[in-house]
Amino acid sequence: MENDFRQYAKTAELLKALAHPVRLCILRGLAQKSDCNVSHMQHCLDLPQSTISMHLQKLRAAGVVVGERKGLEVNYRIANDQIRALLSCLFDIET
C-alpha cells in the first residue's frame, strides 16, 4: 500500500461527481437510453429543469457526460467506456 494520495485525486473527484442520487439516476438513464435531452429528463425525473441542468453541469465538469447540440436542444451521453463500466458494476447494466 502506498501513501502518495495525490495519484488518487482524479478518481476521487470523479467519485465526488457521482455521489448524488439525482446524478446517479441521470447516469443510469443515460446508460440505458444512450442519449437524452434535459426536457426528457425533466419529464422522467419530475424535477425542475434548472435542477437537472445544475447536475448535468457538475457531470460535464467532471468529464462524466458530454453534450451535443442539435438545433435548440442539447443531447447528453456518457463520456466514455470507463464510466459505462463503472455504471455497469453499480447498476448491473449491460455495456
Buried (B, 14 or more C-beta within 10 A) or exposed (E): EEEEEEEEEEEEEBEEBBEEEBBBBBBBBBBEEEBBBBEBBBEBBEBEEEEBEEBBEBBBEBBBBBBEEEEEEBBBBBBEEEBBEBBBEEEEBEE
